[in-house]
Amino acid sequence: MLGNFTFHNPTKLHFGEESLSRLREELKGYGPTIMLVYGGGSVKKFGILDKVIAEIEAAGKRIVELSGVMPNPNIEKVLEGAHLARREEVDLILGVGGGSTIDYCKAVPDHLTLHI
């Protein structure tokens, strides 16, 4: 038996060419600190990261960056993100990139949970 617990892990994904145009409006519903998560390769190479950073800054948010998310992220990297999010009092984890980044952003909140 797992015992009594509450689990809440909402995730919203925007896909496609128009995704970036919705970011600033989406950020209005969150607090001031955004943890921006990415791998580093193609999002930098194609200029996507710079555009995302510009939108976050235009929304008046503070950015905490976590880069280097690798394919099939390991637990050490997940715990690094959880520690950073807790220390910086992050209000939203925003992943930019592909499947591994998405998986990573879903895993980090699981490790922020306070177990009583």
Buried (B, 14 or more C-beta within 10 A) or exposed (E): EEEEEEEEEEEEEEEEEEBBEEBBEBBEEBEEBBBBBBBEEEBBEEEBBEBBBEBBEEBEBBBBEBEEBEEEBEEEBBEBBBEBBEEBEBBBBBBBBBEBBBBBBBBBBEBBEEEE
